[in-house]
Amino acid sequence: MRNLLLVAAAAIALSAVPATAALKLGAKAPDFATRGAIAGKVMPINLKDQLKKGPVVLYFFPAAFTGGCNAEAHAFAEAIPQFKAAGATVIGMSADNVETLARFSSEKCAGQFAVASAGPAVVKGYDVALGKEVQGRNVTSRTSYVIGRDGRVAFVHDDMNPGDHVAQTLAAVKKLHG
């Protein structure tokens, strides 16, 4: 009976854990058009247009102006010269509204890269719904994708710890750059 209770408790606990990113290597990345901001200036962002320039690092973060997201944005901002040298564009994505992201882009991203609003279709398409709220806002998982010029997923890093996202995606971009 004790073992049965342990198995039941484990099953309940596992069902409460959000799923990890569903897009697999080689999968076609869903195209999207949304609004975002860079250096506080609101602008349209379209994945297909960005891919014409080279690979895209699309990193989803839970919510602007939270500790881990602030640190991750700062780390990406510092590494932008390296991403550019490898021909890649970095775009941060969250379910935050554009007004919040405009402030975040200038204050925490140092105006170095765009952050964009991921609406429900984008969140679903990239399978990054976390299923909870932070500060009254729906949040996404912390998932980074490197999308090749062909529009296919070349790399995925799905980890709520912001520590390795920059290093992992930069290594993947450099590998694509050859």
VMD Tcl script that builds the backbone (N, CA, C; Angstrom):
set m [mol new atoms 534]
animate dup $m
set s [atomselect $m all]
$s set {name element resname resid chain x y z} {
  {N N MET 1 A 0.828 -1.199 0.000}
  {CA C MET 1 A 0.000 0.000 0.000}
  {C C MET 1 A 0.872 1.263 0.000}
  {N N ARG 2 A 1.959 1.232 0.794}
  {CA C ARG 2 A 2.855 2.391 0.858}
  {C C ARG 2 A 3.457 2.687 -0.516}
  {N N ASN 3 A 3.891 1.645 -1.241}
  {CA C ASN 3 A 4.464 1.825 -2.591}
  {C C ASN 3 A 3.437 2.397 -3.551}
  {N N LEU 4 A 2.196 1.951 -3.430}
  {CA C LEU 4 A 1.137 2.461 -4.297}
  {C C LEU 4 A 0.920 3.950 -4.043}
  {N N LEU 5 A 0.946 4.355 -2.782}
  {CA C LEU 5 A 0.799 5.777 -2.456}
  {C C LEU 5 A 1.965 6.596 -3.000}
  {N N LEU 6 A 3.170 6.067 -2.919}
  {CA C LEU 6 A 4.333 6.774 -3.450}
  {C C LEU 6 A 4.230 6.946 -4.965}
  {N N VAL 7 A 3.791 5.886 -5.653}
  {CA C VAL 7 A 3.622 5.959 -7.115}
  {C C VAL 7 A 2.545 6.988 -7.463}
  {N N ALA 8 A 1.446 6.984 -6.742}
  {CA C ALA 8 A 0.361 7.942 -6.996}
  {C C ALA 8 A 0.834 9.372 -6.739}
  {N N ALA 9 A 1.581 9.584 -5.653}
  {CA C ALA 9 A 2.101 10.926 -5.351}
  {C C ALA 9 A 3.065 11.394 -6.436}
  {N N ALA 10 A 3.917 10.499 -6.912}
  {CA C ALA 10 A 4.860 10.861 -7.980}
  {C C ALA 10 A 4.119 11.206 -9.263}
  {N N ALA 11 A 3.087 10.465 -9.590}
  {CA C ALA 11 A 2.316 10.737 -10.807}
  {C C ALA 11 A 1.638 12.099 -10.724}
  {N N ILE 12 A 1.086 12.419 -9.561}
  {CA C ILE 12 A 0.445 13.724 -9.384}
  {C C ILE 12 A 1.473 14.838 -9.501}
  {N N ALA 13 A 2.634 14.661 -8.873}
  {CA C ALA 13 A 3.687 15.683 -8.935}
  {C C ALA 13 A 4.164 15.890 -10.362}
  {N N LEU 14 A 4.343 14.819 -11.114}
  {CA C LEU 14 A 4.808 14.951 -12.497}
  {C C LEU 14 A 3.779 15.630 -13.376}
  {N N SER 15 A 2.496 15.411 -13.112}
  {CA C SER 15 A 1.474 16.037 -13.944}
  {C C SER 15 A 1.431 17.543 -13.728}
  {N N ALA 16 A 1.971 18.033 -12.614}
  {CA C ALA 16 A 1.986 19.468 -12.329}
  {C C ALA 16 A 3.180 20.173 -12.959}
  {N N VAL 17 A 4.149 19.412 -13.482}
  {CA C VAL 17 A 5.337 20.000 -14.077}
  {C C VAL 17 A 5.046 20.359 -15.528}
  {N N PRO 18 A 5.326 21.585 -15.968}
  {CA C PRO 18 A 5.054 21.957 -17.348}
  {C C PRO 18 A 5.913 21.158 -18.326}
  {N N ALA 19 A 5.366 20.956 -19.512}
  {CA C ALA 19 A 6.093 20.235 -20.558}
  {C C ALA 19 A 7.254 21.081 -21.063}
  {N N THR 20 A 8.268 20.418 -21.580}
  {CA C THR 20 A 9.391 21.142 -22.158}
  {C C THR 20 A 9.083 21.491 -23.602}
  {N N ALA 21 A 9.955 22.242 -24.200}
  {CA C ALA 21 A 9.752 22.704 -25.573}
  {C C ALA 21 A 9.502 21.537 -26.510}
  {N N ALA 22 A 8.509 21.691 -27.367}
  {CA C ALA 22 A 8.125 20.606 -28.261}
  {C C ALA 22 A 8.853 20.664 -29.593}
  {N N LEU 23 A 9.332 21.838 -30.001}
  {CA C LEU 23 A 9.982 21.914 -31.303}
  {C C LEU 23 A 11.298 21.164 -31.262}
  {N N LYS 24 A 11.445 20.243 -32.145}
  {CA C LYS 24 A 12.644 19.408 -32.193}
  {C C LYS 24 A 13.613 19.935 -33.244}
  {N N LEU 25 A 14.845 19.477 -33.162}
  {CA C LEU 25 A 15.843 19.845 -34.164}
  {C C LEU 25 A 15.332 19.479 -35.552}
  {N N GLY 26 A 15.483 20.397 -36.478}
  {CA C GLY 26 A 15.045 20.168 -37.845}
  {C C GLY 26 A 13.605 20.544 -38.117}
  {N N ALA 27 A 12.822 20.810 -37.073}
  {CA C ALA 27 A 11.426 21.202 -37.259}
  {C C ALA 27 A 11.348 22.580 -37.908}
  {N N LYS 28 A 10.321 22.799 -38.672}
  {CA C LYS 28 A 10.078 24.110 -39.273}
  {C C LYS 28 A 9.614 25.063 -38.169}
  {N N ALA 29 A 10.327 26.161 -38.000}
  {CA C ALA 29 A 9.958 27.153 -36.987}
  {C C ALA 29 A 8.739 27.929 -37.468}
  {N N PRO 30 A 7.718 28.059 -36.635}
  {CA C PRO 30 A 6.538 28.823 -37.040}
  {C C PRO 30 A 6.883 30.280 -37.342}
  {N N ASP 31 A 6.461 30.761 -38.491}
  {CA C ASP 31 A 6.682 32.168 -38.831}
  {C C ASP 31 A 5.724 33.018 -37.995}
  {N N PHE 32 A 6.084 34.244 -37.748}
  {CA C PHE 32 A 5.218 35.147 -37.001}
  {C C PHE 32 A 5.541 36.586 -37.378}
  {N N ALA 33 A 4.567 37.427 -37.159}
  {CA C ALA 33 A 4.740 38.878 -37.266}
  {C C ALA 33 A 4.141 39.453 -35.989}
  {N N THR 34 A 4.896 40.305 -35.322}
  {CA C THR 34 A 4.449 40.897 -34.065}
  {C C THR 34 A 5.066 42.276 -33.928}
  {N N ARG 35 A 4.854 42.875 -32.789}
  {CA C ARG 35 A 5.503 44.154 -32.493}
  {C C ARG 35 A 6.475 43.948 -31.360}
  {N N GLY 36 A 7.533 44.694 -31.415}
  {CA C GLY 36 A 8.540 44.633 -30.373}
  {C C GLY 36 A 9.197 45.987 -30.251}
  {N N ALA 37 A 10.365 45.995 -29.611}
  {CA C ALA 37 A 11.068 47.265 -29.436}
  {C C ALA 37 A 12.561 47.016 -29.327}
  {N N ILE 38 A 13.304 48.009 -29.767}
  {CA C ILE 38 A 14.751 48.020 -29.562}
  {C C ILE 38 A 15.108 49.445 -29.141}
  {N N ALA 39 A 15.878 49.551 -28.082}
  {CA C ALA 39 A 16.265 50.856 -27.531}
  {C C ALA 39 A 15.046 51.737 -27.260}
  {N N GLY 40 A 13.937 51.102 -26.836}
  {CA C GLY 40 A 12.729 51.843 -26.501}
  {C C GLY 40 A 11.839 52.206 -27.672}
  {N N LYS 41 A 12.286 51.952 -28.889}
  {CA C LYS 41 A 11.512 52.311 -30.079}
  {C C LYS 41 A 10.706 51.102 -30.562}
  {N N VAL 42 A 9.386 51.258 -30.620}
  {CA C VAL 42 A 8.490 50.188 -31.049}
  {C C VAL 42 A 8.614 49.991 -32.556}
  {N N MET 43 A 8.633 48.712 -32.965}
  {CA C MET 43 A 8.796 48.385 -34.380}
  {C C MET 43 A 8.156 47.034 -34.677}
  {N N PRO 44 A 7.809 46.805 -35.962}
  {CA C PRO 44 A 7.294 45.482 -36.338}
  {C C PRO 44 A 8.451 44.477 -36.415}
  {N N ILE 45 A 8.164 43.242 -36.067}
  {CA C ILE 45 A 9.168 42.183 -36.154}
  {C C ILE 45 A 8.533 40.987 -36.837}
  {N N ASN 46 A 9.195 40.530 -37.891}
  {CA C ASN 46 A 8.721 39.391 -38.665}
  {C C ASN 46 A 9.858 38.391 -38.787}
  {N N LEU 47 A 9.616 37.153 -38.388}
  {CA C LEU 47 A 10.676 36.148 -38.405}
  {C C LEU 47 A 11.231 35.939 -39.809}
  {N N LYS 48 A 10.355 35.815 -40.786}
  {CA C LYS 48 A 10.808 35.563 -42.164}
  {C C LYS 48 A 11.765 36.654 -42.643}
  {N N ASP 49 A 11.453 37.903 -42.318}
  {CA C ASP 49 A 12.334 39.018 -42.706}
  {C C ASP 49 A 13.681 38.941 -42.000}
  {N N GLN 50 A 13.671 38.577 -40.735}
  {CA C GLN 50 A 14.922 38.476 -39.981}
  {C C GLN 50 A 15.806 37.347 -40.504}
  {N N LEU 51 A 15.191 36.250 -40.925}
  {CA C LEU 51 A 15.956 35.108 -41.440}
  {C C LEU 51 A 16.665 35.421 -42.759}
  {N N LYS 52 A 16.191 36.421 -43.482}
  {CA C LYS 52 A 16.864 36.825 -44.721}
  {C C LYS 52 A 18.267 37.355 -44.429}
  {N N LYS 53 A 18.483 37.852 -43.205}
  {CA C LYS 53 A 19.772 38.410 -42.797}
  {C C LYS 53 A 20.731 37.349 -42.265}
  {N N GLY 54 A 20.175 36.212 -41.831}
  {CA C GLY 54 A 20.995 35.152 -41.235}
  {C C GLY 54 A 20.214 34.426 -40.166}
  {N N PRO 55 A 20.897 33.537 -39.418}
  {CA C PRO 55 A 20.208 32.794 -38.362}
  {C C PRO 55 A 19.641 33.727 -37.297}
  {N N VAL 56 A 18.608 33.245 -36.624}
  {CA C VAL 56 A 17.957 34.020 -35.570}
  {C C VAL 56 A 18.004 33.230 -34.271}
  {N N VAL 57 A 18.439 33.901 -33.215}
  {CA C VAL 57 A 18.337 33.357 -31.870}
  {C C VAL 57 A 17.036 33.919 -31.310}
  {N N LEU 58 A 16.095 33.035 -31.093}
  {CA C LEU 58 A 14.792 33.419 -30.560}
  {C C LEU 58 A 14.748 32.882 -29.138}
  {N N TYR 59 A 14.894 33.787 -28.169}
  {CA C TYR 59 A 14.890 33.298 -26.794}
  {C C TYR 59 A 13.665 33.816 -26.064}
  {N N PHE 60 A 12.912 32.880 -25.518}
  {CA C PHE 60 A 11.704 33.189 -24.760}
  {C C PHE 60 A 12.087 33.313 -23.293}
  {N N PHE 61 A 11.560 34.363 -22.652}
  {CA C PHE 61 A 11.820 34.577 -21.233}
  {C C PHE 61 A 10.499 34.813 -20.522}
  {N N PRO 62 A 10.412 34.423 -19.249}
  {CA C PRO 62 A 9.128 34.477 -18.545}
  {C C PRO 62 A 8.470 35.853 -18.465}
  {N N ALA 63 A 9.168 36.853 -17.957}
  {CA C ALA 63 A 8.536 38.166 -17.782}
  {C C ALA 63 A 9.605 39.243 -17.604}
  {N N ALA 64 A 9.399 40.347 -18.281}
  {CA C ALA 64 A 10.315 41.484 -18.170}
  {C C ALA 64 A 10.359 41.997 -16.732}
  {N N PHE 65 A 11.501 42.550 -16.378}
  {CA C PHE 65 A 11.723 43.174 -15.075}
  {C C PHE 65 A 11.602 42.187 -13.912}
  {N N THR 66 A 12.016 40.940 -14.160}
  {CA C THR 66 A 12.151 39.962 -13.080}
  {C C THR 66 A 13.630 39.589 -13.017}
  {N N GLY 67 A 14.079 39.120 -11.874}
  {CA C GLY 67 A 15.507 38.903 -11.642}
  {C C GLY 67 A 16.235 38.117 -12.713}
  {N N GLY 68 A 15.786 36.905 -13.003}
  {CA C GLY 68 A 16.463 36.067 -14.004}
  {C C GLY 68 A 16.415 36.666 -15.389}
  {N N CYS 69 A 15.298 37.285 -15.731}
  {CA C CYS 69 A 15.145 37.876 -17.070}
  {C C CYS 69 A 16.026 39.118 -17.216}
  {N N ASN 70 A 16.155 39.890 -16.154}
  {CA C ASN 70 A 17.048 41.043 -16.192}
  {C C ASN 70 A 18.488 40.595 -16.428}
  {N N ALA 71 A 18.909 39.561 -15.693}
  {CA C ALA 71 A 20.280 39.055 -15.824}
  {C C ALA 71 A 20.514 38.479 -17.217}
  {N N GLU 72 A 19.539 37.730 -17.730}
  {CA C GLU 72 A 19.674 37.129 -19.063}
  {C C GLU 72 A 19.739 38.203 -20.142}
  {N N ALA 73 A 18.906 39.218 -20.039}
  {CA C ALA 73 A 18.919 40.307 -21.016}
  {C C ALA 73 A 20.266 41.013 -21.014}
  {N N HIS 74 A 20.803 41.247 -19.834}
  {CA C HIS 74 A 22.112 41.891 -19.719}
  {C C HIS 74 A 23.199 41.037 -20.371}
  {N N ALA 75 A 23.154 39.730 -20.120}
  {CA C ALA 75 A 24.152 38.816 -20.695}
  {C C ALA 75 A 24.051 38.779 -22.217}
  {N N PHE 76 A 22.830 38.722 -22.754}
  {CA C PHE 76 A 22.671 38.758 -24.213}
  {C C PHE 76 A 23.188 40.085 -24.763}
  {N N ALA 77 A 22.865 41.196 -24.092}
  {CA C ALA 77 A 23.310 42.511 -24.565}
  {C C ALA 77 A 24.829 42.576 -24.661}
  {N N GLU 78 A 25.516 42.040 -23.661}
  {CA C GLU 78 A 26.982 42.049 -23.689}
  {C C GLU 78 A 27.555 41.178 -24.807}
  {N N ALA 79 A 26.825 40.139 -25.199}
  {CA C ALA 79 A 27.319 39.205 -26.216}
  {C C ALA 79 A 26.877 39.553 -27.640}
  {N N ILE 80 A 26.094 40.604 -27.816}
  {CA C ILE 80 A 25.588 40.945 -29.152}
  {C C ILE 80 A 26.709 41.105 -30.184}
  {N N PRO 81 A 27.843 41.737 -29.872}
  {CA C PRO 81 A 28.900 41.821 -30.890}
  {C C PRO 81 A 29.343 40.443 -31.409}
  {N N GLN 82 A 29.374 39.458 -30.528}
  {CA C GLN 82 A 29.757 38.106 -30.946}
  {C C GLN 82 A 28.679 37.460 -31.813}
  {N N PHE 83 A 27.416 37.671 -31.456}
  {CA C PHE 83 A 26.328 37.145 -32.282}
  {C C PHE 83 A 26.354 37.791 -33.667}
  {N N LYS 84 A 26.554 39.105 -33.708}
  {CA C LYS 84 A 26.618 39.803 -34.992}
  {C C LYS 84 A 27.788 39.325 -35.833}
  {N N ALA 85 A 28.937 39.077 -35.203}
  {CA C ALA 85 A 30.112 38.585 -35.925}
  {C C ALA 85 A 29.838 37.226 -36.561}
  {N N ALA 86 A 28.951 36.459 -35.944}
  {CA C ALA 86 A 28.575 35.152 -36.481}
  {C C ALA 86 A 27.374 35.253 -37.418}
  {N N GLY 87 A 26.929 36.479 -37.709}
  {CA C GLY 87 A 25.843 36.700 -38.665}
  {C C GLY 87 A 24.450 36.498 -38.117}
  {N N ALA 88 A 24.297 36.436 -36.791}
  {CA C ALA 88 A 22.993 36.131 -36.197}
  {C C ALA 88 A 22.307 37.362 -35.615}
  {N N THR 89 A 20.990 37.289 -35.585}
  {CA C THR 89 A 20.138 38.290 -34.952}
  {C C THR 89 A 19.553 37.667 -33.696}
  {N N VAL 90 A 19.522 38.430 -32.611}
  {CA C VAL 90 A 18.925 37.966 -31.361}
  {C C VAL 90 A 17.608 38.700 -31.156}
  {N N ILE 91 A 16.570 37.924 -30.824}
  {CA C ILE 91 A 15.266 38.499 -30.503}
  {C C ILE 91 A 14.773 37.840 -29.223}
  {N N GLY 92 A 14.531 38.645 -28.195}
  {CA C GLY 92 A 13.924 38.147 -26.962}
  {C C GLY 92 A 12.415 38.169 -27.119}
  {N N MET 93 A 11.747 37.170 -26.572}
  {CA C MET 93 A 10.294 37.063 -26.700}
  {C C MET 93 A 9.670 36.772 -25.346}
  {N N SER 94 A 8.593 37.487 -25.027}
  {CA C SER 94 A 7.816 37.182 -23.829}
  {C C SER 94 A 6.360 37.547 -24.093}
  {N N ALA 95 A 5.506 37.154 -23.175}
  {CA C ALA 95 A 4.086 37.465 -23.305}
  {C C ALA 95 A 3.760 38.862 -22.781}
  {N N ASP 96 A 4.774 39.633 -22.434}
  {CA C ASP 96 A 4.560 41.006 -21.964}
  {C C ASP 96 A 3.999 41.867 -23.092}
  {N N ASN 97 A 3.343 42.964 -22.712}
  {CA C ASN 97 A 2.841 43.890 -23.734}
  {C C ASN 97 A 3.990 44.739 -24.286}
  {N N VAL 98 A 3.751 45.344 -25.413}
  {CA C VAL 98 A 4.791 46.088 -26.121}
  {C C VAL 98 A 5.286 47.285 -25.313}
  {N N GLU 99 A 4.405 47.939 -24.577}
  {CA C GLU 99 A 4.820 49.095 -23.787}
  {C C GLU 99 A 5.844 48.673 -22.724}
  {N N THR 100 A 5.594 47.551 -22.068}
  {CA C THR 100 A 6.535 47.034 -21.072}
  {C C THR 100 A 7.854 46.660 -21.742}
  {N N LEU 101 A 7.761 46.016 -22.892}
  {CA C LEU 101 A 8.970 45.589 -23.597}
  {C C LEU 101 A 9.776 46.773 -24.124}
  {N N ALA 102 A 9.118 47.858 -24.475}
  {CA C ALA 102 A 9.852 49.047 -24.933}
  {C C ALA 102 A 10.739 49.570 -23.803}
  {N N ARG 103 A 10.201 49.635 -22.602}
  {CA C ARG 103 A 11.003 50.051 -21.437}
  {C C ARG 103 A 12.117 49.048 -21.152}
  {N N PHE 104 A 11.781 47.770 -21.208}
  {CA C PHE 104 A 12.747 46.701 -20.938}
  {C C PHE 104 A 13.899 46.735 -21.939}
  {N N SER 105 A 13.566 47.017 -23.206}
  {CA C SER 105 A 14.595 47.020 -24.258}
  {C C SER 105 A 15.649 48.092 -24.019}
  {N N SER 106 A 15.230 49.219 -23.495}
  {CA C SER 106 A 16.214 50.278 -23.257}
  {C C SER 106 A 16.876 50.144 -21.890}
  {N N GLU 107 A 16.132 49.707 -20.884}
  {CA C GLU 107 A 16.676 49.652 -19.525}
  {C C GLU 107 A 17.501 48.400 -19.246}
  {N N LYS 108 A 17.063 47.245 -19.709}
  {CA C LYS 108 A 17.735 45.989 -19.353}
  {C C LYS 108 A 18.492 45.358 -20.520}
  {N N CYS 109 A 18.079 45.658 -21.750}
  {CA C CYS 109 A 18.754 45.099 -22.937}
  {C C CYS 109 A 19.777 46.087 -23.487}
  {N N ALA 110 A 19.912 47.216 -22.849}
  {CA C ALA 110 A 20.867 48.254 -23.236}
  {C C ALA 110 A 20.726 48.672 -24.693}
  {N N GLY 111 A 19.528 48.516 -25.246}
  {CA C GLY 111 A 19.298 48.914 -26.635}
  {C C GLY 111 A 20.042 48.072 -27.655}
  {N N GLN 112 A 20.543 46.905 -27.249}
  {CA C GLN 112 A 21.401 46.107 -28.115}
  {C C GLN 112 A 20.653 45.129 -29.018}
  {N N PHE 113 A 19.435 44.744 -28.649}
  {CA C PHE 113 A 18.681 43.781 -29.445}
  {C C PHE 113 A 17.196 43.994 -29.195}
  {N N ALA 114 A 16.388 43.448 -30.083}
  {CA C ALA 114 A 14.946 43.609 -29.988}
  {C C ALA 114 A 14.340 42.605 -29.020}
  {N N VAL 115 A 13.293 43.040 -28.353}
  {CA C VAL 115 A 12.436 42.151 -27.586}
  {C C VAL 115 A 11.029 42.334 -28.136}
  {N N ALA 116 A 10.296 41.230 -28.250}
  {CA C ALA 116 A 9.006 41.280 -28.915}
  {C C ALA 116 A 7.936 40.568 -28.104}
  {N N SER 117 A 6.713 40.962 -28.365}
  {CA C SER 117 A 5.575 40.392 -27.672}
  {C C SER 117 A 5.148 39.091 -28.345}
  {N N ALA 118 A 5.131 38.030 -27.559}
  {CA C ALA 118 A 4.704 36.717 -28.052}
  {C C ALA 118 A 3.245 36.526 -27.683}
  {N N GLY 119 A 2.385 36.673 -28.673}
  {CA C GLY 119 A 0.964 36.455 -28.439}
  {C C GLY 119 A 0.654 34.974 -28.293}
  {N N PRO 120 A -0.610 34.648 -28.018}
  {CA C PRO 120 A -0.991 33.253 -27.796}
  {C C PRO 120 A -0.614 32.300 -28.941}
  {N N ALA 121 A -0.724 32.735 -30.183}
  {CA C ALA 121 A -0.385 31.854 -31.320}
  {C C ALA 121 A 1.112 31.538 -31.342}
  {N N VAL 122 A 1.946 32.537 -31.040}
  {CA C VAL 122 A 3.397 32.319 -31.018}
  {C C VAL 122 A 3.760 31.413 -29.847}
  {N N VAL 123 A 3.191 31.673 -28.688}
  {CA C VAL 123 A 3.460 30.850 -27.502}
  {C C VAL 123 A 3.075 29.399 -27.782}
  {N N LYS 124 A 1.919 29.203 -28.392}
  {CA C LYS 124 A 1.472 27.842 -28.709}
  {C C LYS 124 A 2.360 27.217 -29.791}
  {N N GLY 125 A 2.672 27.973 -30.833}
  {CA C GLY 125 A 3.473 27.451 -31.930}
  {C C GLY 125 A 4.853 26.995 -31.509}
  {N N TYR 126 A 5.439 27.700 -30.561}
  {CA C TYR 126 A 6.777 27.345 -30.066}
  {C C TYR 126 A 6.707 26.501 -28.793}
  {N N ASP 127 A 5.509 26.198 -28.346}
  {CA C ASP 127 A 5.251 25.361 -27.171}
  {C C ASP 127 A 6.033 25.848 -25.958}
  {N N VAL 128 A 5.844 27.121 -25.619}
  {CA C VAL 128 A 6.577 27.711 -24.501}
  {C C VAL 128 A 5.668 28.222 -23.382}
  {N N ALA 129 A 4.397 27.808 -23.381}
  {CA C ALA 129 A 3.500 28.224 -22.302}
  {C C ALA 129 A 3.965 27.569 -21.007}
  {N N LEU 130 A 4.132 28.362 -19.981}
  {CA C LEU 130 A 4.563 27.827 -18.701}
  {C C LEU 130 A 3.366 27.441 -17.842}
  {N N GLY 131 A 2.217 28.053 -18.126}
  {CA C GLY 131 A 1.014 27.693 -17.386}
  {C C GLY 131 A 0.917 28.324 -16.015}
  {N N LYS 132 A 1.581 29.464 -15.825}
  {CA C LYS 132 A 1.434 30.186 -14.562}
  {C C LYS 132 A 1.637 31.669 -14.809}
  {N N GLU 133 A 1.375 32.446 -13.752}
  {CA C GLU 133 A 1.504 33.890 -13.849}
  {C C GLU 133 A 2.605 34.392 -12.927}
  {N N VAL 134 A 3.247 35.493 -13.338}
  {CA C VAL 134 A 4.200 36.224 -12.512}
  {C C VAL 134 A 3.730 37.668 -12.526}
  {N N GLN 135 A 3.565 38.246 -11.372}
  {CA C GLN 135 A 3.109 39.632 -11.256}
  {C C GLN 135 A 1.832 39.857 -12.062}
  {N N GLY 136 A 0.919 38.875 -12.029}
  {CA C GLY 136 A -0.372 38.996 -12.709}
  {C C GLY 136 A -0.320 38.817 -14.215}
  {N N ARG 137 A 0.832 38.387 -14.765}
  {CA C ARG 137 A 0.964 38.202 -16.209}
  {C C ARG 137 A 1.237 36.733 -16.520}
  {N N ASN 138 A 0.666 36.242 -17.633}
  {CA C ASN 138 A 1.024 34.911 -18.103}
  {C C ASN 138 A 2.492 34.941 -18.492}
  {N N VAL 139 A 3.176 33.840 -18.278}
  {CA C VAL 139 A 4.598 33.805 -18.590}
  {C C VAL 139 A 4.929 32.616 -19.488}
  {N N THR 140 A 6.040 32.745 -20.195}
  {CA C THR 140 A 6.532 31.658 -21.035}
  {C C THR 140 A 7.664 30.943 -20.314}
  {N N SER 141 A 7.987 29.770 -20.809}
  {CA C SER 141 A 9.159 29.070 -20.287}
  {C C SER 141 A 10.404 29.810 -20.765}
  {N N ARG 142 A 11.535 29.472 -20.198}
  {CA C ARG 142 A 12.798 30.058 -20.635}
  {C C ARG 142 A 13.386 29.062 -21.644}
  {N N THR 143 A 13.101 29.325 -22.903}
  {CA C THR 143 A 13.498 28.418 -23.978}
  {C C THR 143 A 14.163 29.223 -25.081}
  {N N SER 144 A 15.332 28.781 -25.496}
  {CA C SER 144 A 16.055 29.456 -26.581}
  {C C SER 144 A 16.126 28.545 -27.795}
  {N N TYR 145 A 15.803 29.125 -28.937}
  {CA C TYR 145 A 15.903 28.424 -30.211}
  {C C TYR 145 A 16.922 29.145 -31.084}
  {N N VAL 146 A 17.726 28.390 -31.811}
  {CA C VAL 146 A 18.518 28.947 -32.901}
  {C C VAL 146 A 17.850 28.438 -34.163}
  {N N ILE 147 A 17.437 29.377 -34.994}
  {CA C ILE 147 A 16.729 29.045 -36.232}
  {C C ILE 147 A 17.648 29.390 -37.395}
  {N N GLY 148 A 17.916 28.394 -38.224}
  {CA C GLY 148 A 18.784 28.599 -39.380}
  {C C GLY 148 A 18.094 29.406 -40.456}
  {N N ARG 149 A 18.867 29.892 -41.409}
  {CA C ARG 149 A 18.302 30.698 -42.511}
  {C C ARG 149 A 17.218 29.954 -43.263}
  {N N ASP 150 A 17.269 28.616 -43.214}
  {CA C ASP 150 A 16.258 27.798 -43.893}
  {C C ASP 150 A 14.944 27.728 -43.124}
  {N N GLY 151 A 14.881 28.396 -41.961}
  {CA C GLY 151 A 13.654 28.414 -41.171}
  {C C GLY 151 A 13.471 27.189 -40.293}
  {N N ARG 152 A 14.510 26.388 -40.180}
  {CA C ARG 152 A 14.420 25.169 -39.377}
  {C C ARG 152 A 15.179 25.335 -38.052}
  {N N VAL 153 A 14.689 24.651 -37.036}
  {CA C VAL 153 A 15.301 24.703 -35.718}
  {C C VAL 153 A 16.643 23.977 -35.771}
  {N N ALA 154 A 17.704 24.714 -35.482}
  {CA C ALA 154 A 19.054 24.153 -35.498}
  {C C ALA 154 A 19.544 23.827 -34.090}
  {N N PHE 155 A 18.901 24.426 -33.071}
  {CA C PHE 155 A 19.333 24.215 -31.691}
  {C C PHE 155 A 18.208 24.615 -30.754}
  {N N VAL 156 A 18.065 23.874 -29.645}
  {CA C VAL 156 A 17.083 24.193 -28.608}
  {C C VAL 156 A 17.751 24.068 -27.247}
  {N N HIS 157 A 17.536 25.076 -26.402}
  {CA C HIS 157 A 17.991 25.001 -25.008}
  {C C HIS 157 A 16.809 25.403 -24.148}
  {N N ASP 158 A 16.272 24.458 -23.386}
  {CA C ASP 158 A 15.077 24.667 -22.579}
  {C C ASP 158 A 15.448 24.472 -21.115}
  {N N ASP 159 A 15.631 25.583 -20.395}
  {CA C ASP 159 A 16.071 25.508 -19.006}
  {C C ASP 159 A 15.637 26.794 -18.313}
  {N N MET 160 A 14.938 26.678 -17.204}
  {CA C MET 160 A 14.479 27.867 -16.491}
  {C C MET 160 A 15.631 28.651 -15.864}
  {N N ASN 161 A 16.790 28.042 -15.720}
  {CA C ASN 161 A 17.963 28.758 -15.231}
  {C C ASN 161 A 18.525 29.594 -16.389}
  {N N PRO 162 A 18.629 30.909 -16.225}
  {CA C PRO 162 A 19.086 31.752 -17.326}
  {C C PRO 162 A 20.590 31.657 -17.606}
  {N N GLY 163 A 21.332 30.965 -16.762}
  {CA C GLY 163 A 22.788 30.985 -16.805}
  {C C GLY 163 A 23.447 30.555 -18.093}
  {N N ASP 164 A 22.930 29.550 -18.778}
  {CA C ASP 164 A 23.626 28.991 -19.942}
  {C C ASP 164 A 23.046 29.381 -21.299}
  {N N HIS 165 A 21.972 30.114 -21.344}
  {CA C HIS 165 A 21.315 30.399 -22.617}
  {C C HIS 165 A 22.218 31.156 -23.598}
  {N N VAL 166 A 22.930 32.150 -23.118}
  {CA C VAL 166 A 23.788 32.936 -24.011}
  {C C VAL 166 A 24.921 32.072 -24.551}
  {N N ALA 167 A 25.633 31.392 -23.683}
  {CA C ALA 167 A 26.767 30.565 -24.115}
  {C C ALA 167 A 26.319 29.445 -25.058}
  {N N GLN 168 A 25.204 28.808 -24.733}
  {CA C GLN 168 A 24.714 27.690 -25.550}
  {C C GLN 168 A 24.283 28.161 -26.943}
  {N N THR 169 A 23.532 29.250 -27.004}
  {CA C THR 169 A 23.061 29.719 -28.311}
  {C C THR 169 A 24.206 30.307 -29.124}
  {N N LEU 170 A 25.141 30.976 -28.471}
  {CA C LEU 170 A 26.289 31.523 -29.195}
  {C C LEU 170 A 27.123 30.396 -29.801}
  {N N ALA 171 A 27.335 29.329 -29.061}
  {CA C ALA 171 A 28.086 28.174 -29.596}
  {C C ALA 171 A 27.353 27.574 -30.795}
  {N N ALA 172 A 26.032 27.483 -30.703}
  {CA C ALA 172 A 25.246 26.924 -31.818}
  {C C ALA 172 A 25.322 27.811 -33.051}
  {N N VAL 173 A 25.252 29.131 -32.840}
  {CA C VAL 173 A 25.335 30.072 -33.960}
  {C C VAL 173 A 26.702 29.995 -34.612}
  {N N LYS 174 A 27.758 29.936 -33.801}
  {CA C LYS 174 A 29.112 29.836 -34.344}
  {C C LYS 174 A 29.279 28.549 -35.145}
  {N N LYS 175 A 28.652 27.489 -34.698}
  {CA C LYS 175 A 28.719 26.205 -35.424}
  {C C LYS 175 A 28.031 26.346 -36.790}
  {N N LEU 176 A 26.924 27.055 -36.844}
  {CA C LEU 176 A 26.227 27.298 -38.116}
  {C C LEU 176 A 27.076 28.170 -39.039}
  {N N HIS 177 A 27.748 29.135 -38.432}
  {CA C HIS 177 A 28.555 30.099 -39.191}
  {C C HIS 177 A 29.761 29.417 -39.826}
  {N N GLY 178 A 30.181 28.343 -39.164}
  {CA C GLY 178 A 31.248 27.493 -39.682}
  {C C GLY 178 A 32.600 28.057 -39.661}
}
mol reanalyze $m
mol bondsrecalc $m
mol representation Tube
mol addrep $m
